[in-house]
Structures are given as C-alpha cells and as structure tokens.
Amino acid sequence: MFVAIERHPVRAGRLRELERIVDDGDQDPSAAIAGILAIRAAAEAEAGL
C-alpha cells in the first residue's frame, strides 16, 4: 500500500498534509480523516488488497 501511495507524488503529499492536520489538533480533523481514508482505500484498490 505504501508503494501505491508513494508512486503518486500528489497523493503522497496530500496524505502527509492531512496527517499533519490530524496531528496538529488545531482544527476539526473529520475532513482530514475522511481524506486519509479515501487515499488509503484508493491505494488498497490499486494494490489489490
């Protein structure tokens, strides 16, 4: 799954940005968590998991 994320630089960058939002705790993380889950789902589908 890591490779499926990292092979798309925009996707990987967005994931890191969303993770930072969740980690910072400065704002409601709901949208960021949904985005993380969507990226992970797409990567899982690409990886055939």
mmCIF file of the N, C-alpha and C atoms, coordinates in Angstrom:
data_MODEL
# 
_entry.id   MODEL 
# 
loop_
_atom_site.group_PDB 
_atom_site.id 
_atom_site.type_symbol 
_atom_site.label_atom_id 
_atom_site.label_alt_id 
_atom_site.label_comp_id 
_atom_site.label_asym_id 
_atom_site.label_entity_id 
_atom_site.label_seq_id 
_atom_site.pdbx_PDB_ins_code 
_atom_site.Cartn_x 
_atom_site.Cartn_y 
_atom_site.Cartn_z 
_atom_site.occupancy 
_atom_site.B_iso_or_equiv 
_atom_site.pdbx_formal_charge 
_atom_site.auth_seq_id 
_atom_site.auth_comp_id 
_atom_site.auth_asym_id 
_atom_site.auth_atom_id 
_atom_site.pdbx_PDB_model_num 
ATOM 1   N N  . MET A 1 1  ? 0.823   -1.175 0.000  1.00 0.00 ? 1  MET A N  1 
ATOM 2   C CA . MET A 1 1  ? 0.000   0.000  0.000  1.00 0.00 ? 1  MET A CA 1 
ATOM 3   C C  . MET A 1 1  ? 0.875   1.249  0.000  1.00 0.00 ? 1  MET A C  1 
ATOM 4   N N  . PHE A 1 2  ? 1.987   1.204  0.726  1.00 0.00 ? 2  PHE A N  1 
ATOM 5   C CA . PHE A 1 2  ? 2.911   2.338  0.773  1.00 0.00 ? 2  PHE A CA 1 
ATOM 6   C C  . PHE A 1 2  ? 3.365   2.715  -0.639 1.00 0.00 ? 2  PHE A C  1 
ATOM 7   N N  . VAL A 1 3  ? 3.725   1.720  -1.421 1.00 0.00 ? 3  VAL A N  1 
ATOM 8   C CA . VAL A 1 3  ? 4.192   1.978  -2.788 1.00 0.00 ? 3  VAL A CA 1 
ATOM 9   C C  . VAL A 1 3  ? 3.077   2.567  -3.635 1.00 0.00 ? 3  VAL A C  1 
ATOM 10  N N  . ALA A 1 4  ? 1.862   2.059  -3.465 1.00 0.00 ? 4  ALA A N  1 
ATOM 11  C CA . ALA A 1 4  ? 0.727   2.572  -4.233 1.00 0.00 ? 4  ALA A CA 1 
ATOM 12  C C  . ALA A 1 4  ? 0.465   4.039  -3.913 1.00 0.00 ? 4  ALA A C  1 
ATOM 13  N N  . ILE A 1 5  ? 0.749   4.462  -2.700 1.00 0.00 ? 5  ILE A N  1 
ATOM 14  C CA . ILE A 1 5  ? 0.590   5.877  -2.324 1.00 0.00 ? 5  ILE A CA 1 
ATOM 15  C C  . ILE A 1 5  ? 1.759   6.689  -2.860 1.00 0.00 ? 5  ILE A C  1 
ATOM 16  N N  . GLU A 1 6  ? 2.969   6.227  -2.605 1.00 0.00 ? 6  GLU A N  1 
ATOM 17  C CA . GLU A 1 6  ? 4.169   6.998  -2.935 1.00 0.00 ? 6  GLU A CA 1 
ATOM 18  C C  . GLU A 1 6  ? 4.436   7.111  -4.428 1.00 0.00 ? 6  GLU A C  1 
ATOM 19  N N  . ARG A 1 7  ? 3.887   6.214  -5.242 1.00 0.00 ? 7  ARG A N  1 
ATOM 20  C CA . ARG A 1 7  ? 4.134   6.321  -6.685 1.00 0.00 ? 7  ARG A CA 1 
ATOM 21  C C  . ARG A 1 7  ? 3.384   7.504  -7.301 1.00 0.00 ? 7  ARG A C  1 
ATOM 22  N N  . HIS A 1 8  ? 2.483   8.104  -6.530 1.00 0.00 ? 8  HIS A N  1 
ATOM 23  C CA . HIS A 1 8  ? 1.746   9.294  -6.967 1.00 0.00 ? 8  HIS A CA 1 
ATOM 24  C C  . HIS A 1 8  ? 2.144   10.446 -6.040 1.00 0.00 ? 8  HIS A C  1 
ATOM 25  N N  . PRO A 1 9  ? 3.089   11.279 -6.445 1.00 0.00 ? 9  PRO A N  1 
ATOM 26  C CA . PRO A 1 9  ? 3.597   12.335 -5.560 1.00 0.00 ? 9  PRO A CA 1 
ATOM 27  C C  . PRO A 1 9  ? 2.515   13.272 -5.017 1.00 0.00 ? 9  PRO A C  1 
ATOM 28  N N  . VAL A 1 10 ? 1.534   13.594 -5.821 1.00 0.00 ? 10 VAL A N  1 
ATOM 29  C CA . VAL A 1 10 ? 0.467   14.479 -5.347 1.00 0.00 ? 10 VAL A CA 1 
ATOM 30  C C  . VAL A 1 10 ? -0.327  13.786 -4.243 1.00 0.00 ? 10 VAL A C  1 
ATOM 31  N N  . ARG A 1 11 ? -0.642  12.532 -4.451 1.00 0.00 ? 11 ARG A N  1 
ATOM 32  C CA . ARG A 1 11 ? -1.384  11.754 -3.454 1.00 0.00 ? 11 ARG A CA 1 
ATOM 33  C C  . ARG A 1 11 ? -0.567  11.641 -2.155 1.00 0.00 ? 11 ARG A C  1 
ATOM 34  N N  . ALA A 1 12 ? 0.708   11.337 -2.287 1.00 0.00 ? 12 ALA A N  1 
ATOM 35  C CA . ALA A 1 12 ? 1.564   11.195 -1.114 1.00 0.00 ? 12 ALA A CA 1 
ATOM 36  C C  . ALA A 1 12 ? 1.669   12.511 -0.349 1.00 0.00 ? 12 ALA A C  1 
ATOM 37  N N  . GLY A 1 13 ? 1.817   13.599 -1.079 1.00 0.00 ? 13 GLY A N  1 
ATOM 38  C CA . GLY A 1 13 ? 1.883   14.912 -0.436 1.00 0.00 ? 13 GLY A CA 1 
ATOM 39  C C  . GLY A 1 13 ? 0.599   15.269 0.273  1.00 0.00 ? 13 GLY A C  1 
ATOM 40  N N  . ARG A 1 14 ? -0.505  14.967 -0.360 1.00 0.00 ? 14 ARG A N  1 
ATOM 41  C CA . ARG A 1 14 ? -1.812  15.242 0.255  1.00 0.00 ? 14 ARG A CA 1 
ATOM 42  C C  . ARG A 1 14 ? -1.990  14.410 1.520  1.00 0.00 ? 14 ARG A C  1 
ATOM 43  N N  . LEU A 1 15 ? -1.570  13.157 1.490  1.00 0.00 ? 15 LEU A N  1 
ATOM 44  C CA . LEU A 1 15 ? -1.668  12.307 2.675  1.00 0.00 ? 15 LEU A CA 1 
ATOM 45  C C  . LEU A 1 15 ? -0.857  12.901 3.820  1.00 0.00 ? 15 LEU A C  1 
ATOM 46  N N  . ARG A 1 16 ? 0.357   13.328 3.535  1.00 0.00 ? 16 ARG A N  1 
ATOM 47  C CA . ARG A 1 16 ? 1.187   13.941 4.585  1.00 0.00 ? 16 ARG A CA 1 
ATOM 48  C C  . ARG A 1 16 ? 0.544   15.213 5.134  1.00 0.00 ? 16 ARG A C  1 
ATOM 49  N N  . GLU A 1 17 ? -0.053  16.009 4.262  1.00 0.00 ? 17 GLU A N  1 
ATOM 50  C CA . GLU A 1 17 ? -0.731  17.229 4.696  1.00 0.00 ? 17 GLU A CA 1 
ATOM 51  C C  . GLU A 1 17 ? -1.919  16.891 5.607  1.00 0.00 ? 17 GLU A C  1 
ATOM 52  N N  . LEU A 1 18 ? -2.703  15.908 5.215  1.00 0.00 ? 18 LEU A N  1 
ATOM 53  C CA . LEU A 1 18 ? -3.860  15.504 6.022  1.00 0.00 ? 18 LEU A CA 1 
ATOM 54  C C  . LEU A 1 18 ? -3.418  14.930 7.366  1.00 0.00 ? 18 LEU A C  1 
ATOM 55  N N  . GLU A 1 19 ? -2.357  14.150 7.355  1.00 0.00 ? 19 GLU A N  1 
ATOM 56  C CA . GLU A 1 19 ? -1.833  13.601 8.612  1.00 0.00 ? 19 GLU A CA 1 
ATOM 57  C C  . GLU A 1 19 ? -1.353  14.713 9.536  1.00 0.00 ? 19 GLU A C  1 
ATOM 58  N N  . ARG A 1 20 ? -0.749  15.745 8.962  1.00 0.00 ? 20 ARG A N  1 
ATOM 59  C CA . ARG A 1 20 ? -0.290  16.880 9.763  1.00 0.00 ? 20 ARG A CA 1 
ATOM 60  C C  . ARG A 1 20 ? -1.465  17.604 10.410 1.00 0.00 ? 20 ARG A C  1 
ATOM 61  N N  . ILE A 1 21 ? -2.550  17.766 9.662  1.00 0.00 ? 21 ILE A N  1 
ATOM 62  C CA . ILE A 1 21 ? -3.744  18.418 10.195 1.00 0.00 ? 21 ILE A CA 1 
ATOM 63  C C  . ILE A 1 21 ? -4.267  17.643 11.398 1.00 0.00 ? 21 ILE A C  1 
ATOM 64  N N  . VAL A 1 22 ? -4.326  16.328 11.274 1.00 0.00 ? 22 VAL A N  1 
ATOM 65  C CA . VAL A 1 22 ? -4.802  15.500 12.381 1.00 0.00 ? 22 VAL A CA 1 
ATOM 66  C C  . VAL A 1 22 ? -3.835  15.602 13.564 1.00 0.00 ? 22 VAL A C  1 
ATOM 67  N N  . ASP A 1 23 ? -2.546  15.512 13.295 1.00 0.00 ? 23 ASP A N  1 
ATOM 68  C CA . ASP A 1 23 ? -1.540  15.547 14.355 1.00 0.00 ? 23 ASP A CA 1 
ATOM 69  C C  . ASP A 1 23 ? -1.509  16.880 15.092 1.00 0.00 ? 23 ASP A C  1 
ATOM 70  N N  . ASP A 1 24 ? -1.680  17.986 14.356 1.00 0.00 ? 24 ASP A N  1 
ATOM 71  C CA . ASP A 1 24 ? -1.617  19.316 14.976 1.00 0.00 ? 24 ASP A CA 1 
ATOM 72  C C  . ASP A 1 24 ? -2.756  19.535 15.962 1.00 0.00 ? 24 ASP A C  1 
ATOM 73  N N  . GLY A 1 25 ? -3.929  19.022 15.647 1.00 0.00 ? 25 GLY A N  1 
ATOM 74  C CA . GLY A 1 25 ? -5.073  19.178 16.532 1.00 0.00 ? 25 GLY A CA 1 
ATOM 75  C C  . GLY A 1 25 ? -5.625  20.585 16.617 1.00 0.00 ? 25 GLY A C  1 
ATOM 76  N N  . ASP A 1 26 ? -5.278  21.442 15.661 1.00 0.00 ? 26 ASP A N  1 
ATOM 77  C CA . ASP A 1 26 ? -5.727  22.834 15.672 1.00 0.00 ? 26 ASP A CA 1 
ATOM 78  C C  . ASP A 1 26 ? -7.126  23.022 15.085 1.00 0.00 ? 26 ASP A C  1 
ATOM 79  N N  . GLN A 1 27 ? -7.600  22.037 14.350 1.00 0.00 ? 27 GLN A N  1 
ATOM 80  C CA . GLN A 1 27 ? -8.906  22.160 13.708 1.00 0.00 ? 27 GLN A CA 1 
ATOM 81  C C  . GLN A 1 27 ? -9.626  20.816 13.754 1.00 0.00 ? 27 GLN A C  1 
ATOM 82  N N  . ASP A 1 28 ? -10.891 20.831 13.403 1.00 0.00 ? 28 ASP A N  1 
ATOM 83  C CA . ASP A 1 28 ? -11.691 19.613 13.385 1.00 0.00 ? 28 ASP A CA 1 
ATOM 84  C C  . ASP A 1 28 ? -11.059 18.635 12.394 1.00 0.00 ? 28 ASP A C  1 
ATOM 85  N N  . PRO A 1 29 ? -10.697 17.445 12.855 1.00 0.00 ? 29 PRO A N  1 
ATOM 86  C CA . PRO A 1 29 ? -9.990  16.507 11.974 1.00 0.00 ? 29 PRO A CA 1 
ATOM 87  C C  . PRO A 1 29 ? -10.903 15.662 11.088 1.00 0.00 ? 29 PRO A C  1 
ATOM 88  N N  . SER A 1 30 ? -12.207 15.845 11.169 1.00 0.00 ? 30 SER A N  1 
ATOM 89  C CA . SER A 1 30 ? -13.144 14.969 10.454 1.00 0.00 ? 30 SER A CA 1 
ATOM 90  C C  . SER A 1 30 ? -12.872 14.910 8.952  1.00 0.00 ? 30 SER A C  1 
ATOM 91  N N  . ALA A 1 31 ? -12.728 16.046 8.319  1.00 0.00 ? 31 ALA A N  1 
ATOM 92  C CA . ALA A 1 31 ? -12.491 16.072 6.872  1.00 0.00 ? 31 ALA A CA 1 
ATOM 93  C C  . ALA A 1 31 ? -11.134 15.464 6.537  1.00 0.00 ? 31 ALA A C  1 
ATOM 94  N N  . ALA A 1 32 ? -10.130 15.748 7.361  1.00 0.00 ? 32 ALA A N  1 
ATOM 95  C CA . ALA A 1 32 ? -8.795  15.198 7.127  1.00 0.00 ? 32 ALA A CA 1 
ATOM 96  C C  . ALA A 1 32 ? -8.814  13.680 7.251  1.00 0.00 ? 32 ALA A C  1 
ATOM 97  N N  . ILE A 1 33 ? -9.507  13.169 8.246  1.00 0.00 ? 33 ILE A N  1 
ATOM 98  C CA . ILE A 1 33 ? -9.602  11.718 8.434  1.00 0.00 ? 33 ILE A CA 1 
ATOM 99  C C  . ILE A 1 33 ? -10.314 11.078 7.247  1.00 0.00 ? 33 ILE A C  1 
ATOM 100 N N  . ALA A 1 34 ? -11.379 11.699 6.781  1.00 0.00 ? 34 ALA A N  1 
ATOM 101 C CA . ALA A 1 34 ? -12.092 11.181 5.616  1.00 0.00 ? 34 ALA A CA 1 
ATOM 102 C C  . ALA A 1 34 ? -11.170 11.156 4.399  1.00 0.00 ? 34 ALA A C  1 
ATOM 103 N N  . GLY A 1 35 ? -10.371 12.194 4.239  1.00 0.00 ? 35 GLY A N  1 
ATOM 104 C CA . GLY A 1 35 ? -9.422  12.242 3.128  1.00 0.00 ? 35 GLY A CA 1 
ATOM 105 C C  . GLY A 1 35 ? -8.368  11.156 3.231  1.00 0.00 ? 35 GLY A C  1 
ATOM 106 N N  . ILE A 1 36 ? -7.863  10.926 4.431  1.00 0.00 ? 36 ILE A N  1 
ATOM 107 C CA . ILE A 1 36 ? -6.877  9.869  4.651  1.00 0.00 ? 36 ILE A CA 1 
ATOM 108 C C  . ILE A 1 36 ? -7.481  8.512  4.299  1.00 0.00 ? 36 ILE A C  1 
ATOM 109 N N  . LEU A 1 37 ? -8.689  8.280  4.759  1.00 0.00 ? 37 LEU A N  1 
ATOM 110 C CA . LEU A 1 37 ? -9.345  7.004  4.468  1.00 0.00 ? 37 LEU A CA 1 
ATOM 111 C C  . LEU A 1 37 ? -9.567  6.816  2.971  1.00 0.00 ? 37 LEU A C  1 
ATOM 112 N N  . ALA A 1 38 ? -9.907  7.894  2.271  1.00 0.00 ? 38 ALA A N  1 
ATOM 113 C CA . ALA A 1 38 ? -10.113 7.809  0.819  1.00 0.00 ? 38 ALA A CA 1 
ATOM 114 C C  . ALA A 1 38 ? -8.805  7.488  0.096  1.00 0.00 ? 38 ALA A C  1 
ATOM 115 N N  . ILE A 1 39 ? -7.724  8.114  0.507  1.00 0.00 ? 39 ILE A N  1 
ATOM 116 C CA . ILE A 1 39 ? -6.421  7.844  -0.109 1.00 0.00 ? 39 ILE A CA 1 
ATOM 117 C C  . ILE A 1 39 ? -6.013  6.402  0.156  1.00 0.00 ? 39 ILE A C  1 
ATOM 118 N N  . ARG A 1 40 ? -6.198  5.946  1.384  1.00 0.00 ? 40 ARG A N  1 
ATOM 119 C CA . ARG A 1 40 ? -5.860  4.558  1.729  1.00 0.00 ? 40 ARG A CA 1 
ATOM 120 C C  . ARG A 1 40 ? -6.720  3.564  0.940  1.00 0.00 ? 40 ARG A C  1 
ATOM 121 N N  . ALA A 1 41 ? -7.992  3.854  0.772  1.00 0.00 ? 41 ALA A N  1 
ATOM 122 C CA . ALA A 1 41 ? -8.873  2.965  0.013  1.00 0.00 ? 41 ALA A CA 1 
ATOM 123 C C  . ALA A 1 41 ? -8.430  2.880  -1.453 1.00 0.00 ? 41 ALA A C  1 
ATOM 124 N N  . ALA A 1 42 ? -8.073  4.016  -2.026 1.00 0.00 ? 42 ALA A N  1 
ATOM 125 C CA . ALA A 1 42 ? -7.615  4.020  -3.411 1.00 0.00 ? 42 ALA A CA 1 
ATOM 126 C C  . ALA A 1 42 ? -6.322  3.227  -3.540 1.00 0.00 ? 42 ALA A C  1 
ATOM 127 N N  . ALA A 1 43 ? -5.412  3.393  -2.600 1.00 0.00 ? 43 ALA A N  1 
ATOM 128 C CA . ALA A 1 43 ? -4.146  2.658  -2.632 1.00 0.00 ? 43 ALA A CA 1 
ATOM 129 C C  . ALA A 1 43 ? -4.372  1.163  -2.450 1.00 0.00 ? 43 ALA A C  1 
ATOM 130 N N  . GLU A 1 44 ? -5.274  0.797  -1.560 1.00 0.00 ? 44 GLU A N  1 
ATOM 131 C CA . GLU A 1 44 ? -5.596  -0.620 -1.355 1.00 0.00 ? 44 GLU A CA 1 
ATOM 132 C C  . GLU A 1 44 ? -6.161  -1.232 -2.645 1.00 0.00 ? 44 GLU A C  1 
ATOM 133 N N  . ALA A 1 45 ? -7.037  -0.491 -3.308 1.00 0.00 ? 45 ALA A N  1 
ATOM 134 C CA . ALA A 1 45 ? -7.617  -0.983 -4.562 1.00 0.00 ? 45 ALA A CA 1 
ATOM 135 C C  . ALA A 1 45 ? -6.539  -1.175 -5.617 1.00 0.00 ? 45 ALA A C  1 
ATOM 136 N N  . GLU A 1 46 ? -5.612  -0.224 -5.716 1.00 0.00 ? 46 GLU A N  1 
ATOM 137 C CA . GLU A 1 46 ? -4.510  -0.340 -6.680 1.00 0.00 ? 46 GLU A CA 1 
ATOM 138 C C  . GLU A 1 46 ? -3.629  -1.529 -6.367 1.00 0.00 ? 46 GLU A C  1 
ATOM 139 N N  . ALA A 1 47 ? -3.405  -1.776 -5.073 1.00 0.00 ? 47 ALA A N  1 
ATOM 140 C CA . ALA A 1 47 ? -2.534  -2.858 -4.659 1.00 0.00 ? 47 ALA A CA 1 
ATOM 141 C C  . ALA A 1 47 ? -3.242  -4.212 -4.685 1.00 0.00 ? 47 ALA A C  1 
ATOM 142 N N  . GLY A 1 48 ? -4.534  -4.198 -4.930 1.00 0.00 ? 48 GLY A N  1 
ATOM 143 C CA . GLY A 1 48 ? -5.293  -5.440 -4.986 1.00 0.00 ? 48 GLY A CA 1 
ATOM 144 C C  . GLY A 1 48 ? -5.565  -6.036 -3.626 1.00 0.00 ? 48 GLY A C  1 
ATOM 145 N N  . LEU A 1 49 ? -5.640  -5.176 -2.620 1.00 0.00 ? 49 LEU A N  1 
ATOM 146 C CA . LEU A 1 49 ? -5.891  -5.675 -1.258 1.00 0.00 ? 49 LEU A CA 1 
ATOM 147 C C  . LEU A 1 49 ? -7.359  -5.631 -0.909 1.00 0.00 ? 49 LEU A C  1 
# 
